[in-house]
């Protein structure tokens, strides 16, 4: 091989090596972003679990509030009826 071909070959190798380095650098950036996304997903999963338990507690609380309100309405109706119709019931 003459010197020109060797120089061309070395330039070609250097160019290819530069492209490989660039791709590896991009890959490291992608891996960092993937790790960030995974950490965020885990954090969101934990929050989601916490929110599910809070929603369940609120639903149970709402159920008891509704039952209490219905009981109060029935008690008030009975009291009003006993005042309006005192001769019924005894």
Helices and strands as residue ranges (DSSP letters): H 3-84
